[in-house]
Amino acid sequence: MQENTTVPVRYYKELGSWVVSDKDTAQAALGQSALSSRTADAGSYLPEDMKEQCAELLDVLSRWFVLLDGEQHTAARRGVQRMFSPGRIRKLQGSIEEIVEEALDEFPQEGIGDAMPQLAGVISARTMALMLGLEKTDAAQLHGWARAIADFLAASYRRDFAVRAQDALRNMGEFVKNSDRADSIWNYTSGDERDRLATCSLMLFGGLETTAALMGFSLWYVIENGLTQLVADEAHATETAEIVERVLELHPPLGHVARTAETQVEMDGQAIAPGDLVLVSLTGHDPFDPPACPAHPPPHMGGGRRTDHLAFGHGMHYCMGAPLARMEAAALLTRFARRFPHARVQDLTWSKNRTYRGFDHLNIRL
C-alpha cells in the first residue's frame, strides 16, 4: 500500500490560501470557532453598476445559513431543521420509494441508459421538489435554477451569470411561496421573504447535485463490486446502509469547504493569520492534487458501518439533509438491483469540477 504523504496543513502562495487535507486536522478545523464560515462576499468581483442591479441576488446569498456563524447560524437553520428530524424522515420513506419507482419506470428497460441525468438527477430533483412543495415542477427546471446559482458562484465577476442567477432566484421564489403545501421548506423557515428564499435556494443548491452524485457513485460501486444480488434483498438493508457509508467515505460529493480565520489560529504547527482563507478538505486529500478519476472502484470492504467520515461535514454545520440523502441512495440501490440484476457499467465520465465531485455520465448496459 502506498504511504500517505499528505501534508496536513499547507499554504499555497499562488492561491493566497491555506489547505487542510488530513482528516483529523480537517475535523478539528471544522470545529474551530475562530475559523468563520463568512468568506468572500459573492459580489465582491462584480462591477459597481451590477452590484446595484443584482442587489436582490447578493442579499439573498448573504443570508445563506452556511455562511453564518454561531447563534446567527443556529437561528437561521432552526426552523427548517425540524423538516429533517428522524421522525419526519421516516415518514418520507414511502414517498421516496414512489419517486424511485417512477424514475425507474421511465429509465430505459433495455440497451444502455445514462444513470446520471436519466435516473440520479431525476430522483434528486423530484425529492427536492417534494421538500420545496413543488411536486409538479419539472426536474429540468430545478436543475436549471441550481445551475444558474452555481455558475454565478463559480464566476461571480460575470455580468451575464449574475443576471441569470437573479432571474432564477426570482422565478424559484414565485413557485415556492405560492405552493399550497403546508409542510414545505418555505413554510418551515422563519424570517422575511428573502430569508425564506435564502433557505430554499440553499437547500436546492446544496442538496440537488451532491445527492445525485452520491447515487451515481453508489450504483457504480455496487455494480462493479458484484453486490447487486445483496442489495436487492430487503433483508440486507443493514448491509446496503453500510455500502452507502463506504461510498461516502471513498467519494464525498463535496470536496472541500471554505473558512476565514477571524483571529490567529495554529494548526499542525502552522500559524494562520487573521483574514487568511482556509480550504478544509472533506476527502482526506489535498483538493489541488491531481484528481483521482478511476474507471473502477476499490474492492468492497464489509464489516461495519463507519460514519466517522467528513462527507457531510462536522460540527454545527453538519449537513441536515444527510439522512434524506442516505435514504435516497439506499432506496435506489435496492430497487435498481431488483429491476436490473444483470446490469453492467458500460463507461463513465468524471466531472472536471474538483469541489462538486461526481460523474457527468454513467452509462449502464441493462
Residue pairs with C-beta under 8 A, 6 or more apart in sequence:
6 21
6 22
6 284
6 285
6 286
7 21
7 22
7 286
8 20
8 21
8 22
8 25
8 267
8 268
9 18
9 19
9 20
9 21
9 22
9 25
9 267
9 268
9 269
9 270
9 272
10 18
10 19
10 21
10 286
11 17
11 18
11 19
11 270
12 18
12 19
12 288
15 288
16 277
17 276
17 277
17 278
17 279
18 270
18 272
18 276
18 277
18 278
18 279
19 256
19 278
19 279
19 281
19 286
19 287
19 288
20 26
20 29
20 267
20 278
20 279
20 280
20 281
21 281
21 284
21 285
21 286
21 287
22 268
22 284
23 284
23 309
23 310
25 267
25 268
26 280
26 281
26 282
26 284
26 310
26 314
27 310
27 314
28 267
29 35
29 259
29 267
29 278
29 280
30 257
30 280
30 310
30 313
30 314
30 315
30 317
31 314
31 315
32 259
32 265
32 267
33 69
33 70
34 261
34 262
34 263
34 265
35 259
35 260
35 261
35 262
35 265
35 278
35 280
36 69
36 259
36 260
36 261
36 262
37 66
37 67
37 68
37 69
37 73
37 259
37 317
38 67
38 68
38 69
38 260
39 67
39 258
39 259
39 260
39 277
40 277
41 58
41 62
42 58
42 61
42 62
42 152
42 153
42 156
43 50
43 51
43 54
43 57
43 58
43 61
43 156
43 162
44 156
45 156
45 157
46 54
46 58
46 156
46 157
46 159
46 162
47 159
50 159
50 162
51 58
53 162
53 163
54 162
54 163
54 165
54 166
56 166
56 169
56 170
56 194
57 152
57 162
57 165
57 166
57 169
59 194
60 169
60 194
60 197
60 198
60 201
61 67
61 153
61 198
61 201
63 76
63 191
63 194
63 195
63 198
63 199
64 198
64 199
64 201
64 202
65 72
65 73
65 76
65 77
65 198
65 199
65 202
66 73
66 202
66 206
66 317
68 76
73 316
73 317
74 316
75 190
76 190
76 191
76 195
76 199
77 199
77 320
78 190
79 188
79 189
79 190
80 185
80 188
80 189
80 199
80 203
80 320
81 320
82 88
82 188
83 131
83 183
83 185
83 188
84 320
84 321
84 323
84 324
86 323
89 323
89 324
89 327
92 130
92 324
92 327
93 327
93 331
95 130
96 127
96 324
96 327
96 328
96 331
97 331
97 335
99 123
99 126
99 127
99 130
100 123
100 328
100 331
100 332
100 335
101 335
102 126
103 119
103 122
103 123
103 126
104 119
104 335
104 336
104 339
106 118
106 122
107 113
107 115
107 118
107 119
108 118
108 366
109 366
110 366
111 365
111 366
112 346
112 363
112 364
112 365
112 366
113 119
113 363
113 364
113 366
114 361
114 362
114 363
114 364
115 215
115 216
115 219
115 362
115 363
115 364
116 212
116 216
116 358
116 359
116 360
116 361
116 362
117 361
119 215
119 219
119 332
119 336
120 211
120 212
120 213
120 215
120 216
120 219
120 332
120 362
121 139
121 143
121 212
122 139
123 212
123 215
123 328
123 332
124 207
124 208
124 209
124 211
124 212
124 215
124 328
125 139
125 140
125 142
125 143
125 208
125 212
126 135
126 139
127 211
127 324
127 328
128 142
128 203
128 204
128 207
128 208
128 211
129 135
129 136
129 137
129 139
129 142
131 184
131 185
131 203
131 324
132 175
132 176
132 179
132 184
132 185
132 186
132 200
132 203
132 204
133 176
133 179
133 180
133 181
133 183
133 184
133 185
133 186
133 187
134 142
134 175
134 176
134 179
134 184
137 175
142 204
142 208
143 208
144 168
145 168
145 169
145 171
145 172
145 201
145 204
146 204
146 205
146 208
146 209
148 161
148 164
148 165
148 167
148 168
149 165
149 168
149 169
149 201
149 204
149 205
150 205
150 209
150 356
151 158
151 161
151 164
151 165
152 158
152 161
152 162
152 164
152 165
155 161
156 162
169 197
169 201
172 197
172 200
172 201
172 204
173 193
173 197
173 200
176 184
176 185
176 186
176 196
176 197
176 200
177 186
177 193
177 196
177 197
179 186
181 187
185 196
185 199
185 200
185 203
186 196
186 200
189 195
189 196
189 199
189 200
203 321
206 319
206 321
207 321
207 324
207 325
209 253
209 356
209 358
210 253
210 254
210 325
210 356
210 358
211 253
211 321
211 324
211 325
211 328
211 329
212 358
213 251
213 253
213 356
213 357
213 358
213 359
214 244
214 247
214 248
214 253
214 325
214 328
214 329
215 328
215 329
215 332
216 358
216 359
216 362
217 247
217 250
217 251
217 253
217 358
217 359
218 243
218 244
218 247
218 329
218 332
218 333
219 332
219 333
219 336
219 362
219 364
220 297
220 345
220 348
220 359
220 362
221 227
221 243
221 246
221 247
221 250
221 297
221 300
222 228
222 231
222 243
222 333
222 337
223 343
223 344
223 345
223 364
224 296
224 297
224 345
225 297
225 299
225 300
227 243
227 300
228 337
228 340
228 341
228 342
228 343
229 337
229 341
230 236
230 239
230 240
231 239
231 240
231 243
231 333
231 334
231 337
232 334
232 337
232 338
232 341
234 334
237 330
237 334
238 305
239 302
240 330
240 333
240 334
241 305
241 326
241 330
242 302
242 304
242 305
243 300
243 333
244 326
244 329
244 330
244 333
245 305
245 306
245 307
245 309
246 300
246 301
246 306
247 329
248 309
248 311
248 312
249 306
249 309
249 311
250 297
250 298
251 357
252 282
252 283
252 309
252 310
252 311
252 357
253 311
253 356
253 357
253 358
254 282
254 311
254 355
254 356
254 357
255 281
255 282
255 283
255 287
255 354
255 355
255 356
255 357
256 279
256 280
256 281
256 282
256 283
256 287
256 355
257 279
257 280
257 282
257 313
257 317
258 277
258 278
258 279
258 280
259 277
259 278
259 279
259 280
260 275
260 276
260 277
260 278
261 272
261 273
261 274
261 275
261 276
261 278
262 274
263 274
264 271
264 272
264 273
264 274
265 271
265 272
266 272
272 278
279 287
281 287
282 310
282 311
282 313
283 310
284 310
285 292
287 354
287 355
288 354
291 350
291 354
291 357
293 350
295 348
312 318
312 319
312 322
312 325
313 319
319 325
336 343
340 364
340 366
342 366
343 364
343 365
343 366
344 364
344 365
345 362
345 363
345 364
345 365
346 363
346 364
346 365
347 361
347 363
348 359
348 361
348 362
348 363
349 359
349 360
349 361
350 358
350 359
350 360
351 357
351 358
351 359
351 360
